[in-house]
């Protein structure tokens, strides 16, 4: 059974009510689904076949750490966590469109 992680945050670690609809649809298709905060040790993502950025609330307060996590995840030789698509550009676009978020360099 494939294992899909919906990335959340320590601020709100559980799958949200709206994301539960997404998780339920995946489960009906044979996936095992869990919410895991992005800002915990990488070992929490062990065994994940894919990680989807969903409710990573507060990431804009730690943009450097969030950027490092997404970049390290894409470069990881063991591909854990695995992003089904390249997340960094979309995450940085969101950062640029959010008036609350500070501006940082996006290497």
C-alpha positions as YAML, in Angstrom:
chain: A
units: angstrom
residues:
- id: 1
  name: UNK
  ca: [0.00, 0.00, 0.00]
- id: 2
  name: UNK
  ca: [1.55, 3.35, -1.02]
- id: 3
  name: UNK
  ca: [2.17, 5.83, 1.79]
- id: 4
  name: UNK
  ca: [1.33, 9.51, 1.22]
- id: 5
  name: UNK
  ca: [2.28, 12.20, 3.74]
- id: 6
  name: UNK
  ca: [0.41, 15.48, 3.86]
- id: 7
  name: UNK
  ca: [2.93, 17.99, 5.22]
- id: 8
  name: UNK
  ca: [1.58, 20.06, 8.08]
- id: 9
  name: UNK
  ca: [3.41, 22.06, 10.78]
- id: 10
  name: UNK
  ca: [4.11, 21.80, 14.48]
- id: 11
  name: UNK
  ca: [1.74, 24.74, 14.88]
- id: 12
  name: UNK
  ca: [-1.10, 22.61, 13.46]
- id: 13
  name: UNK
  ca: [0.16, 19.01, 13.15]
- id: 14
  name: UNK
  ca: [-3.07, 17.19, 12.33]
- id: 15
  name: UNK
  ca: [-4.72, 16.87, 8.95]
- id: 16
  name: UNK
  ca: [-7.17, 19.75, 8.62]
- id: 17
  name: UNK
  ca: [-10.89, 19.24, 8.08]
- id: 18
  name: UNK
  ca: [-10.61, 20.25, 4.41]
- id: 19
  name: UNK
  ca: [-7.49, 18.11, 3.90]
- id: 20
  name: UNK
  ca: [-9.38, 15.19, 5.44]
- id: 21
  name: UNK
  ca: [-11.53, 15.17, 2.28]
- id: 22
  name: UNK
  ca: [-8.35, 14.82, 0.20]
- id: 23
  name: UNK
  ca: [-6.96, 12.14, 2.54]
- id: 24
  name: UNK
  ca: [-10.22, 10.19, 2.44]
- id: 25
  name: UNK
  ca: [-10.18, 10.24, -1.38]
- id: 26
  name: UNK
  ca: [-6.60, 8.93, -1.39]
- id: 27
  name: UNK
  ca: [-7.47, 6.23, 1.12]
- id: 28
  name: UNK
  ca: [-10.37, 5.08, -1.06]
- id: 29
  name: UNK
  ca: [-7.80, 4.66, -3.84]
- id: 30
  name: UNK
  ca: [-5.60, 2.45, -1.69]
- id: 31
  name: UNK
  ca: [-3.18, 4.93, -0.13]
- id: 32
  name: UNK
  ca: [-2.22, 5.07, 3.51]
- id: 33
  name: UNK
  ca: [-2.25, 8.77, 4.49]
- id: 34
  name: UNK
  ca: [-0.77, 10.63, 7.46]
- id: 35
  name: UNK
  ca: [-0.23, 14.24, 8.43]
- id: 36
  name: UNK
  ca: [3.36, 14.98, 9.45]
- id: 37
  name: UNK
  ca: [4.74, 18.40, 10.41]
- id: 38
  name: UNK
  ca: [7.44, 19.55, 8.00]
- id: 39
  name: UNK
  ca: [9.40, 21.00, 10.92]
- id: 40
  name: UNK
  ca: [10.21, 17.70, 12.66]
- id: 41
  name: UNK
  ca: [13.23, 15.45, 12.06]
- id: 42
  name: UNK
  ca: [13.34, 13.88, 8.61]
- id: 43
  name: UNK
  ca: [13.01, 10.40, 10.12]
- id: 44
  name: UNK
  ca: [9.30, 11.14, 10.56]
- id: 45
  name: UNK
  ca: [8.98, 10.91, 6.76]
- id: 46
  name: UNK
  ca: [10.69, 7.53, 6.47]
- id: 47
  name: UNK
  ca: [8.78, 5.18, 4.24]
- id: 48
  name: UNK
  ca: [6.77, 7.91, 2.52]
- id: 49
  name: UNK
  ca: [6.25, 7.35, -1.18]
- id: 50
  name: UNK
  ca: [5.31, 11.01, -1.61]
- id: 51
  name: UNK
  ca: [4.96, 14.18, 0.42]
- id: 52
  name: UNK
  ca: [2.42, 16.83, -0.50]
- id: 53
  name: UNK
  ca: [2.70, 20.35, 0.89]
- id: 54
  name: UNK
  ca: [-0.71, 21.04, 2.40]
- id: 55
  name: UNK
  ca: [-1.03, 22.89, 5.70]
- id: 56
  name: UNK
  ca: [2.47, 24.13, 6.44]
- id: 57
  name: UNK
  ca: [1.18, 27.03, 8.51]
- id: 58
  name: UNK
  ca: [3.71, 29.48, 9.82]
- id: 59
  name: UNK
  ca: [6.40, 28.48, 7.33]
- id: 60
  name: UNK
  ca: [6.87, 32.14, 6.46]
- id: 61
  name: UNK
  ca: [8.21, 32.76, 9.99]
- id: 62
  name: UNK
  ca: [11.08, 30.33, 9.33]
- id: 63
  name: UNK
  ca: [11.57, 30.74, 5.60]
- id: 64
  name: UNK
  ca: [15.24, 29.80, 5.61]
- id: 65
  name: UNK
  ca: [14.50, 26.50, 7.39]
- id: 66
  name: UNK
  ca: [11.52, 25.81, 5.14]
- id: 67
  name: UNK
  ca: [13.54, 26.51, 2.00]
- id: 68
  name: UNK
  ca: [16.38, 24.31, 3.27]
- id: 69
  name: UNK
  ca: [13.91, 21.50, 4.01]
- id: 70
  name: UNK
  ca: [12.33, 21.60, 0.55]
- id: 71
  name: UNK
  ca: [15.70, 21.85, -1.20]
- id: 72
  name: UNK
  ca: [17.32, 19.10, 0.89]
- id: 73
  name: UNK
  ca: [14.31, 16.88, 0.25]
- id: 74
  name: UNK
  ca: [14.62, 17.29, -3.51]
- id: 75
  name: UNK
  ca: [18.38, 16.58, -3.44]
- id: 76
  name: UNK
  ca: [18.22, 13.70, -0.98]
- id: 77
  name: UNK
  ca: [19.80, 10.54, -2.42]
- id: 78
  name: UNK
  ca: [17.22, 8.37, -0.66]
- id: 79
  name: UNK
  ca: [14.44, 10.70, -1.91]
- id: 80
  name: UNK
  ca: [12.83, 10.80, 1.51]
- id: 81
  name: UNK
  ca: [10.68, 12.81, 1.68]
- id: 82
  name: UNK
  ca: [9.73, 12.61, -1.96]
- id: 83
  name: UNK
  ca: [7.87, 15.44, -3.61]
- id: 84
  name: UNK
  ca: [5.82, 14.35, -6.62]
- id: 85
  name: UNK
  ca: [6.48, 17.73, -8.21]
- id: 86
  name: UNK
  ca: [9.11, 20.37, -7.69]
- id: 87
  name: UNK
  ca: [7.67, 22.30, -4.73]
- id: 88
  name: UNK
  ca: [10.16, 25.09, -4.13]
- id: 89
  name: UNK
  ca: [9.17, 27.48, -6.93]
- id: 90
  name: UNK
  ca: [5.48, 27.27, -6.04]
- id: 91
  name: UNK
  ca: [6.22, 27.70, -2.33]
- id: 92
  name: UNK
  ca: [8.39, 30.72, -3.08]
- id: 93
  name: UNK
  ca: [5.71, 32.19, -5.35]
- id: 94
  name: UNK
  ca: [3.27, 31.93, -2.45]
- id: 95
  name: UNK
  ca: [5.82, 33.58, -0.19]
- id: 96
  name: UNK
  ca: [6.16, 36.49, -2.60]
- id: 97
  name: UNK
  ca: [2.39, 36.92, -2.83]
- id: 98
  name: UNK
  ca: [1.78, 36.94, 0.93]
- id: 99
  name: UNK
  ca: [1.90, 40.46, 2.39]
- id: 100
  name: UNK
  ca: [2.80, 39.10, 5.86]
- id: 101
  name: UNK
  ca: [5.85, 37.18, 4.72]
- id: 102
  name: UNK
  ca: [9.31, 38.68, 4.94]
- id: 103
  name: UNK
  ca: [11.41, 38.72, 1.80]
- id: 104
  name: UNK
  ca: [14.42, 36.43, 1.65]
- id: 105
  name: UNK
  ca: [16.76, 35.37, -1.07]
- id: 106
  name: UNK
  ca: [15.53, 32.34, -3.02]
- id: 107
  name: UNK
  ca: [18.82, 30.86, -4.18]
...
